[in-house]
Amino acid sequence: MGSEHFDVLIVGAGLSGIGAGYHLQANCPGKTYAILEGREASGGTWDLFRYPGIRSDSDMYTLGYAFKPWREAKAIADGPSILKYVRDTAAENGIDRHIRYGHHVTRASWSSADARWSVEAQVGPNKEVVRLTCNFLFMCTGYYDYAEGYTPQFAGTDQFQGQIVHPQKWPEGLDYSGKKVVVIGSGATAVTLVPEMAKTAAHVTMLQRSPTYVVSRPAEDAAANWLRAKLPAKLAYAITRWRNVLFGMLFFNLARKKPEKTKAQIIDMVRQHLGPDYDVATHFTPSYNPWDQRLCLVPDADLFDAIKSGSASVVTDHIETFTPTGIRLKSGQELDADVVVTATGLKLQLLSGLEVTVDGERVDMAGTMSYKGMMYSGVPNLASAFGYTNASWTLKCDLTCEYVCRLLNHMDRTGQPICTPKPDPTVGEAPWLDFSSGYVQRSIDQFPKQGTRKPWKLYQNYALDLVSLRFGSVDDGVMQFSRPQGGGRQDLAA
């Protein structure tokens, strides 16, 4: 075909892409692979976002890789520390030598006759098209649009005389010291920005339409640090990882079974931090149940401390319009601002906007059903890494990488190089994500469906996935294995 060929092409050199490279080397050592990264640097999210105070909202004992212990004191780590961890993993294992930067993958075409993907990528400022082929395509591009975040259309922004910035494109060297700042939003990014900017700004206001559940926990895990001092690093890491996984599952299940009790406990903790005179009912009492949306984590109660000190405040209201000097709210209140940060969310994007064709027919990915949360009905030899909504990203990605390696080894053993999740018309459909968050609801129609029973159902449960993906049969009667017959898509999906 005149194209460079690999057994596996990984797209994306972020947390999951580097993990995929490690698992391939460890479990499929004979496989050739390359990692295509659209940007000029590795690290994904942890290199892209540069806003003040950027950090994880999961502990590093679960956000870290299963195979590489987290050795720093802080369990809730800052962005630069996480980026270093990812890049150190790549360098220590020689994964970085497989990365091809500046390769923005745009199109992938499957040929059943050849049992391979032809992948097109745009390279360099002139967007020169290069083509590579592979037997298996592994998408590790995350779930949001790297090009831009989501910003609602606010009235009057053209007359505002200050600066408006989105966290996804933070201006280098932005000086907000001594200035009045309004952060629009109350999600993970907003609760990170507010206490950090409040350290030097004149005042920071977190402006939200509605409250979010906010939970504080220590930035350092005292028990984990004690274990690491007493035990070998890998053993201490594994114990802490499992403790945190089990605690997270317990809390999630409790929240689902007893939402009112869980809600009361969370709000009571906020009241303990902010005192009896603070209006917790207005600013920190959501209308929805815990885990209908993701909870926000604040380390060492830094957001609450900023509010108590008077350097930050929360306003719950709707925006009527921007003014030359700030924002006027529908209540009539005016917020003065020199800088407005629109921490209003992400734009979700499946497979980084990849155009997929199978035997010349373009695939509408939204019309497919997700198989085990990683593959797509009727689409051969393609997997993608997605994390959990109720736990850390890497927990699921590690299991996904293990399963892909099991799948590749099974195909080698049986001499059947094609694997296709077989569509089942008897399986009921459900939304891919059962989340009420705005960023999910805005884009959910672009994503595949999930099914009402396994292996099409997403359980958002690490223990169940561990049993299924690490120990369950690869040849489960749903995954169809075949050899090239020169036939088309109908032969594979029948």
C-alpha positions in Angstrom: 0.0 0.0 0.0 3.0 2.3 0.2 2.2 3.3 3.8 4.2 2.7 6.9 2.5 -0.1 8.8 2.2 -0.9 12.5 0.4 -3.7 14.4 -1.2 -1.1 16.6 -1.6 2.7 16.2 -2.4 4.6 19.4 -3.9 8.0 19.0 -3.1 10.4 21.8 -0.1 10.7 24.1 -1.8 11.7 27.3 -2.4 9.7 30.5 -4.3 6.9 28.7 -2.1 6.8 25.6 1.1 6.4 27.5 -0.6 3.7 29.6 -1.6 1.9 26.4 2.0 2.0 25.2 3.2 0.4 28.5 0.6 -2.3 28.4 1.4 -3.2 24.8 5.1 -3.5 25.6 4.4 -5.6 28.7 1.7 -7.9 27.4 2.2 -8.0 23.6 6.0 -7.5 23.3 6.1 -8.7 19.7 3.7 -6.0 18.5 4.9 -2.9 16.7 3.2 0.3 17.6 3.3 4.1 17.3 1.6 6.9 19.2 0.2 9.7 17.1 -0.1 13.0 19.0 -1.8 16.0 17.5 0.0 18.5 19.6 3.7 19.1 19.9 4.0 17.8 23.5 2.9 14.7 25.5 0.7 14.8 28.6 -2.8 15.5 27.1 -5.0 17.4 29.6 -2.1 18.0 31.9 -0.1 19.8 29.3 -3.0 21.6 27.6 -4.5 23.3 30.7 -2.3 26.0 32.3 -4.7 27.9 34.5 -3.7 28.8 38.1 -3.8 26.0 40.6 -4.7 23.2 38.1 -4.8 19.9 39.9 -6.4 16.5 39.9 -9.9 16.0 41.3 -9.1 12.4 42.0 -6.4 11.1 44.3 -3.2 10.0 42.6 -3.4 6.5 44.1 -6.3 5.8 41.7 -5.5 8.4 39.0 -1.9 7.0 38.8 -1.1 3.9 36.8 -1.5 0.5 38.4 2.1 -0.3 37.4 3.8 2.9 38.6 3.5 3.9 42.3 2.8 7.5 43.1 5.7 8.6 45.4 4.9 12.2 46.2 3.5 13.3 49.5 0.4 15.0 48.1 -2.4 12.7 47.0 -4.4 15.5 45.4 -1.6 16.6 43.1 -1.0 19.7 41.1 -1.0 19.7 37.3 2.8 20.0 36.8 3.5 17.0 39.1 1.0 14.9 37.2 2.5 15.9 33.9 6.0 15.0 35.2 4.6 11.6 36.3 3.2 10.9 32.9 6.3 11.9 31.1 8.6 10.0 33.5 6.5 6.9 32.8 7.1 7.4 29.1 10.8 8.0 29.4 11.5 5.2 31.9 9.8 2.6 29.6 11.0 3.9 26.2 7.5 4.8 25.2 8.5 8.3 24.3 10.5 7.0 21.4 7.3 5.7 19.8 5.5 9.1 19.9 5.1 11.1 16.7 4.2 14.7 17.5 2.2 17.1 15.4 0.2 14.2 13.8 -3.5 15.3 14.0 -5.5 12.2 13.0 -8.5 13.0 11.0 -9.7 9.9 9.2 -9.6 6.1 9.5 -10.7 3.7 6.9 -11.2 0.0 7.5 -10.7 -2.6 4.8 -12.2 -6.1 5.5 -10.3 -7.5 2.5 -7.0 -6.4 4.0 -7.9 -6.6 7.7 -6.4 -3.3 8.4 -7.0 0.4 9.0 -5.7 3.2 6.8 -5.2 6.2 9.0 -4.8 9.8 7.7 -3.1 12.5 9.8 -2.4 16.2 9.1 1.2 17.1 9.9 2.9 20.5 10.3 1.6 24.0 9.7 0.7 23.2 6.1 -1.4 20.2 7.3 0.4 17.8 5.0 -1.6 14.5 4.8 0.4 11.4 5.8 -1.0 7.9 5.7 -0.2 5.0 8.0 -1.8 1.6 8.3 -2.4 -0.7 11.2 -4.1 -3.9 12.2 -5.7 -2.4 15.3 -6.6 1.2 16.1 -6.6 2.3 19.8 -8.1 5.8 20.4 -6.7 7.4 23.6 -7.9 11.0 22.8 -10.2 11.6 25.8 -13.7 12.9 25.5 -13.5 16.6 24.9 -12.5 19.0 22.1 -8.9 20.2 22.6 -9.4 23.1 20.2 -11.9 25.0 22.4 -14.0 24.9 25.5 -17.6 25.7 26.0 -18.7 29.4 26.5 -22.3 30.4 26.5 -23.4 33.5 24.5 -23.6 36.2 27.1 -25.2 39.5 26.3 -23.0 42.6 26.3 -19.6 41.0 26.2 -18.6 43.4 23.4 -18.9 46.4 25.8 -16.9 44.9 28.7 -13.7 46.8 29.1 -11.9 44.1 31.1 -10.5 40.8 30.0 -12.5 37.6 29.4 -10.6 34.3 29.5 -11.5 30.6 29.3 -9.5 28.2 31.4 -8.8 26.0 28.4 -6.9 28.8 26.7 -5.3 30.6 29.6 -3.2 33.6 28.5 0.5 33.2 29.4 1.5 35.8 32.0 -2.0 37.0 32.8 -1.6 39.4 35.7 -4.7 39.5 38.0 -2.9 40.6 41.1 -4.8 43.4 42.9 -7.7 43.0 40.4 -11.4 42.1 40.8 -12.1 38.7 39.3 -15.4 37.0 38.6 -15.2 33.2 37.9 -18.4 32.0 36.1 -19.1 28.4 37.0 -19.1 26.1 40.0 -17.5 22.9 38.6 -14.1 21.4 39.2 -12.3 24.1 37.4 -14.0 27.0 39.2 -13.5 25.6 42.7 -9.8 25.2 41.8 -9.4 28.7 40.3 -11.2 30.7 43.0 -8.9 29.9 46.0 -5.8 30.1 43.9 -6.6 33.4 42.3 -7.8 34.8 45.7 -4.2 34.6 47.0 -3.2 37.7 45.0 -6.4 39.2 43.5 -8.3 42.0 45.2 -11.3 39.8 45.4 -12.6 36.7 43.5 -16.3 36.1 43.1 -17.6 32.6 42.1 -20.8 33.3 40.1 -23.0 30.2 39.7 -26.5 29.7 38.3 -27.0 26.8 40.8 -24.9 25.1 43.5 -22.7 22.0 43.2 -21.8 19.5 45.9 -18.4 20.4 47.3 -16.4 18.0 49.5 -13.1 18.7 51.3 -10.4 16.1 51.9 -6.8 16.4 53.0 -4.3 17.1 50.2 -1.9 14.6 51.8 -3.0 11.1 52.6 -1.4 10.5 56.1 -2.1 6.8 56.0 -0.6 6.3 52.5 2.5 8.3 53.5 2.9 6.1 56.6 2.5 2.9 54.6 5.1 4.1 52.0 7.6 4.8 54.8 7.1 1.3 56.2 6.5 -1.0 53.2 8.0 -1.4 49.7 6.6 1.2 47.4 4.6 -1.1 45.1 2.9 -2.9 48.1 2.1 0.4 49.9 0.7 1.8 46.6 -1.4 -1.2 45.9 -2.9 -1.2 49.5 -3.8 2.5 49.3 -5.1 2.2 45.8 -7.5 -0.6 46.8 -8.5 1.2 49.9 -9.4 4.3 47.9 -11.2 2.3 45.2 -13.4 0.5 47.8 -14.1 3.7 49.7 -15.1 5.4 46.5 -17.4 2.5 45.5 -19.0 2.5 49.0 -19.6 6.2 49.0 -21.1 6.1 45.5 -23.4 3.2 46.3 -24.5 4.9 49.6 -25.3 8.1 47.7 -27.4 6.2 45.2 -29.3 4.1 47.8 -29.7 6.9 50.4 -29.5 10.2 48.5 -31.2 12.3 51.2 -28.9 11.1 54.0 -25.8 11.6 51.8 -26.9 15.0 50.8 -27.5 16.0 54.4 -24.0 14.8 55.4 -22.3 16.7 52.6 -24.1 19.9 53.3 -23.5 19.5 57.1 -19.8 19.3 56.4 -19.9 22.5 54.4 -21.7 24.2 57.2 -19.1 23.1 59.6 -16.4 24.7 57.5 -18.3 28.0 56.8 -20.1 28.4 60.1 -23.7 28.7 61.1 -24.2 32.2 59.8 -23.2 31.4 56.2 -26.1 30.9 53.7 -25.3 27.3 52.8 -28.9 26.7 51.7 -28.5 29.2 48.8 -24.9 28.6 47.7 -24.0 25.0 48.5 -27.3 23.0 48.5 -27.9 21.6 45.0 -31.4 20.7 43.7 -30.2 17.3 42.4 -29.0 14.2 44.3 -25.3 13.4 44.9 -23.7 11.8 41.9 -26.4 12.9 39.5 -23.4 15.1 38.6 -19.8 14.7 39.6 -18.9 16.0 43.0 -16.3 18.7 43.4 -13.2 18.0 45.5 -11.4 20.8 47.4 -8.1 19.9 49.1 -7.6 21.1 52.7 -10.9 23.1 52.5 -9.0 25.8 50.5 -12.2 27.1 48.9 -14.0 27.4 52.2 -11.0 29.1 53.8 -10.9 31.7 51.0 -14.6 32.4 51.6 -14.1 32.7 55.3 -11.1 35.1 54.9 -13.2 37.4 52.7 -10.8 37.1 49.7 -13.5 35.1 47.8 -17.3 35.0 47.8 -20.1 33.0 46.1 -23.0 34.6 44.3 -25.9 32.4 43.1 -27.8 34.2 40.3 -28.3 34.5 36.5 -26.4 36.8 34.2 -28.5 39.5 32.5 -25.7 41.2 30.7 -22.1 42.2 30.8 -21.5 45.9 31.4 -18.4 48.1 30.7 -17.2 47.5 34.3 -18.5 44.0 35.1 -21.7 41.9 35.1 -25.3 42.8 35.9 -27.4 40.0 37.3 -31.1 39.3 36.9 -31.6 40.2 40.5 -30.3 43.7 39.7 -27.0 43.2 41.6 -23.9 44.4 39.8 -20.5 42.6 40.1 -17.5 44.8 39.3 -14.8 42.9 37.4 -11.4 43.6 35.8 -11.1 39.9 34.7 -13.9 37.4 34.0 -13.1 33.7 33.8 -15.6 31.6 31.9 -15.2 28.3 33.7 -18.3 27.1 31.9 -17.2 23.7 30.8 -15.9 21.5 28.1 -17.2 20.7 24.6 -17.5 16.9 24.5 -16.1 15.2 21.3 -16.1 11.5 20.5 -12.8 10.1 19.2 -11.4 13.6 18.7 -13.8 14.1 15.8 -12.3 11.2 13.8 -14.1 10.3 10.6 -14.6 6.5 10.5 -15.4 4.5 7.4 -15.8 0.7 7.2 -15.5 -0.8 3.7 -16.2 2.5 2.1 -19.2 3.3 4.2 -19.0 6.2 6.7 -20.0 5.1 10.2 -22.3 7.3 12.3 -20.7 6.6 15.7 -23.7 8.0 17.5 -25.7 5.1 15.8 -23.5 2.4 17.3 -23.7 0.8 20.7 -20.8 0.7 23.1 -19.3 -2.7 23.8 -17.8 -3.0 27.3 -17.4 0.8 27.3 -14.5 0.6 24.8 -15.6 -0.8 21.4 -18.4 -0.1 19.0 -21.0 -2.4 17.4 -20.2 -3.3 13.9 -16.8 -1.5 13.9 -13.8 -3.9 13.6 -10.5 -3.7 15.4 -11.1 -0.3 17.0 -11.1 0.5 20.8 -11.1 3.7 22.8 -10.1 4.5 26.3 -12.7 6.2 28.5 -12.5 6.6 32.3 -15.2 6.5 35.0 -17.6 9.3 35.8 -17.8 8.3 39.4 -14.1 7.4 40.0 -10.7 8.2 38.5 -10.1 8.2 34.7 -7.1 5.8 34.9 -8.8 3.0 36.8 -10.9 2.1 33.7 -8.2 3.0 31.2 -5.8 0.5 32.8 -8.4 -2.3 32.5 -9.2 -1.3 29.0 -5.6 -1.5 28.0 -5.3 -5.0 29.6 -8.4 -6.2 27.7 -7.1 -4.9 24.4 -3.9 -6.8 24.9 -5.9 -10.0 25.8 -7.9 -9.4 22.6 -4.8 -9.0 20.4 -3.2 -12.1 21.9 -6.4 -14.2 21.4 -6.6 -13.2 17.7 -2.9 -14.2 17.3 -3.5 -17.6 18.9 -6.6 -18.4 16.8 -5.3 -16.9 13.6 -8.3 -14.7 13.3 -7.1 -11.1 12.8 -10.6 -9.4 12.8 -12.7 -8.8 15.9 -16.1 -7.1 15.6 -18.7 -6.6 18.4 -21.8 -8.1 16.8 -24.9 -5.9 17.0 -27.8 -7.3 18.9 -31.2 -5.8 18.0 -32.8 -7.3 21.1 -30.8 -5.2 23.5 -32.5 -2.0 24.7 -30.8 1.4 24.4 -29.8 3.8 27.1 -27.8 7.1 27.0 -24.0 6.6 27.0 -23.7 8.6 30.2 -26.4 8.9 32.9 -25.3 12.3 34.0 -27.4 15.5 34.3 -24.4 17.8 33.9 -24.8 20.5 31.3 -21.6 19.5 29.4 -22.9 16.0 29.1 -26.5 16.9 28.1 -25.2 19.4 25.4 -23.4 16.7 23.5 -24.8 13.3 24.5 -26.5 12.9 21.1 -23.0 12.7 19.4 -22.0 9.6 21.4 -22.9 6.0 21.0 -25.6 4.4 23.1 -25.1 1.8 25.9 -27.2 -1.2 26.3 -29.5 -2.5 29.0 -27.5 -5.6 29.7 -23.9 -6.8 29.5 -21.6 -6.6 27.6 -23.3 -3.5 26.3 -24.1 -1.9 29.7 -21.7 0.5 31.4 -21.7 -0.3 35.1 -19.4 2.4 36.3 -18.1 -0.1 38.8 -14.4 -1.0 39.0 -14.9 -4.3 40.7 -17.3 -5.6 38.1 -15.1 -4.3 35.3 -12.1 -5.9 36.8 -13.7 -9.4 36.8 -15.1 -8.9 33.3 -12.1 -7.3 31.6 -9.3 -9.1 33.3 -10.8 -12.5 33.8 -13.8 -12.8 31.6 -13.8 -14.7 28.3 -12.7 -12.7 25.3 -14.7 -15.0 23.0 -18.0 -14.2 24.7 -20.4 -15.0 21.8 -20.9 -11.3 21.2 -17.4 -10.5 19.9 -17.2 -12.0 16.4 -13.7 -13.2 15.2 -13.1 -13.7 11.5 -10.5 -13.8 8.8 -10.3 -11.6 5.7 -12.8 -12.8 3.1 -12.9 -9.9 0.8 -16.4 -9.2 1.9 -17.9 -6.0 3.1 -19.3 -4.7 6.3 -22.4 -6.8 6.2 -20.3 -10.0 6.4 -18.8 -8.8 9.7 -22.0 -7.5 11.3 -24.3 -10.3 10.3 
